[in-house]
Amino acid sequence: MDAAHRSLNRTLAAALALALGASAGSAALAQSSPPPRAERGAPPPAARVCTTCGVVEAVRQHESRGNSSGVGAVAGGVLGGVLGHQIGSGRGNTLATIAGAGAGAYAGNEIEKNRNRKSYWTVALRMDDGRRRTFTYSSRPAVRQGDHVKLVDGGRRLALLAR
């Protein structure tokens, strides 16, 4: 049995040596690697800010009154004068013609201005980097207040990122 004990002792000694070697190796590995970022006190890496992204603060429609070229006033004045001339006779006829021409000219001018009226929309953005920007569009944009958007083509279009 002495030989059996010696064989068992050798096996146990080899297993113990192997266990101690593995333990020492992992301790050495743990000491050689740097501590985690939080333990070193270094700040976390800075988040990249999208300079072409922002949140819609407002979408507003505006109307600009059209200009008149005078064609509406002339046409209205002629039409008003003709209609006014149909009323009364003598001095009344003359006054009605003058009043009709004046009223027609005013109405024709206003009609021309309304016909040449233009609508446009402005979108106010608060960019992710803190800046505020405003863009103007000729048609109603498909975004609304609170949407997170990205500028496309330098702001000619807005791409919706999140509602």
C-alpha positions in Angstrom: 0.0 0.0 0.0 2.9 2.2 0.4 3.2 2.5 -3.4 -0.5 3.3 -3.6 -0.1 6.1 -1.1 2.9 7.5 -2.9 1.1 7.5 -6.1 -1.9 9.3 -4.5 0.4 11.8 -2.9 2.1 12.5 -6.2 -1.3 13.1 -7.9 -2.5 15.4 -5.1 0.8 17.3 -5.2 0.5 17.8 -8.9 -3.1 18.9 -8.7 -2.2 21.4 -5.9 0.7 22.8 -7.9 -1.5 23.2 -10.9 -4.1 25.0 -8.8 -1.6 27.3 -7.2 0.0 28.1 -10.6 -3.4 29.0 -12.1 -4.2 31.2 -9.1 -0.9 33.0 -9.3 -1.3 33.5 -13.0 -4.7 35.1 -12.7 -3.5 37.3 -9.8 -0.6 38.5 -12.0 -3.0 39.2 -14.9 -5.3 41.1 -12.6 -2.4 43.3 -11.4 -1.0 44.0 -14.8 -4.3 45.2 -16.4 -5.3 48.8 -15.8 -8.2 49.5 -13.5 -11.6 50.2 -15.1 -12.3 53.8 -16.3 -14.6 54.6 -13.3 -11.9 53.6 -10.8 -9.3 55.8 -12.5 -11.5 58.9 -12.2 -11.2 59.8 -15.9 -14.3 61.4 -17.5 -16.3 59.2 -19.9 -15.7 59.9 -23.6 -17.6 62.9 -24.9 -20.8 62.1 -26.8 -20.7 63.3 -30.4 -23.2 66.0 -31.1 -25.0 66.0 -34.4 -24.5 69.6 -35.8 -27.2 69.1 -38.4 -29.9 67.7 -36.1 -32.4 69.6 -33.9 -35.8 69.8 -32.4 -38.7 71.7 -34.1 -39.7 74.6 -31.8 -42.4 76.1 -34.1 -43.9 75.8 -37.5 -45.7 79.0 -38.7 -47.6 80.0 -41.9 -47.1 83.5 -43.2 -48.8 85.4 -46.0 -47.4 88.2 -48.0 -49.7 90.5 -49.8 -49.2 90.6 -53.5 -48.1 93.6 -55.4 -50.4 95.3 -57.8 -49.2 96.4 -61.2 -52.1 98.8 -61.8 -53.9 96.6 -64.3 -56.5 95.6 -61.7 -57.1 99.3 -60.8 -57.5 100.3 -64.5 -59.8 97.4 -65.4 -61.8 97.9 -62.2 -62.1 101.7 -62.9 -63.3 101.1 -66.5 -65.8 98.5 -65.4 -67.0 100.6 -62.5 -67.3 103.7 -64.7 -69.4 101.8 -67.3 -71.7 100.4 -64.6 -72.0 103.8 -62.9 -72.9 105.4 -66.2 -75.9 103.2 -66.5 -77.4 104.9 -63.4 -79.4 108.1 -63.6 -79.2 110.9 -66.1 -77.6 114.4 -66.2 -75.5 115.3 -63.1 -76.5 112.1 -61.3 -75.2 110.1 -64.3 -71.8 112.0 -64.1 -71.5 111.5 -60.3 -72.5 107.8 -60.6 -69.9 107.3 -63.4 -67.1 109.0 -61.3 -68.1 107.1 -58.1 -68.3 103.8 -60.1 -64.9 104.4 -61.6 -63.4 105.1 -58.2 -65.0 102.2 -56.5 -64.1 99.9 -59.4 -60.5 101.0 -59.4 -60.2 100.3 -55.6 -61.9 96.9 -55.9 -59.8 96.0 -59.0 -56.6 96.9 -57.2 -57.5 94.8 -54.1 -58.5 91.9 -56.2 -55.2 91.9 -58.0 -53.3 92.1 -54.7 -55.2 89.1 -53.3 -54.7 87.1 -56.4 -50.9 87.7 -56.2 -50.8 86.8 -52.5 -48.1 84.3 -51.5 -48.0 81.9 -48.5 -44.8 80.5 -47.0 -43.9 78.6 -43.8 -41.1 79.2 -41.3 -39.7 76.4 -39.2 -37.7 77.4 -36.0 -35.2 74.8 -34.8 -33.2 74.4 -31.6 -30.1 72.5 -32.9 -28.6 69.7 -30.8 -25.4 71.8 -30.3 -27.5 74.6 -28.8 -27.8 77.0 -31.7 -31.2 78.3 -32.9 -32.0 78.4 -36.7 -35.0 79.4 -38.8 -35.7 78.0 -42.3 -38.3 79.2 -44.8 -40.3 76.9 -47.1 -42.7 77.6 -50.0 -44.9 74.6 -49.1 -46.1 73.2 -45.8 -43.3 71.1 -44.2 -44.2 67.6 -43.0 -42.9 68.3 -39.5 -44.5 69.6 -36.4 -43.5 71.1 -33.0 -41.4 68.7 -31.0 -40.2 66.5 -33.9 -36.4 65.6 -33.9 -35.2 66.4 -37.4 -32.0 66.3 -39.5 -31.1 69.0 -42.1 -30.7 67.7 -45.6 -29.1 69.8 -48.4 -28.1 72.6 -46.0 -31.7 72.9 -44.7 -33.6 72.8 -48.0 -35.3 69.8 -46.7 -35.9 68.3 -43.2 -35.7 64.5 -42.5 -37.8 63.3 -39.6 -35.7 61.4 -37.0 -38.3 60.9 -34.3 -41.7 62.2 -33.3 
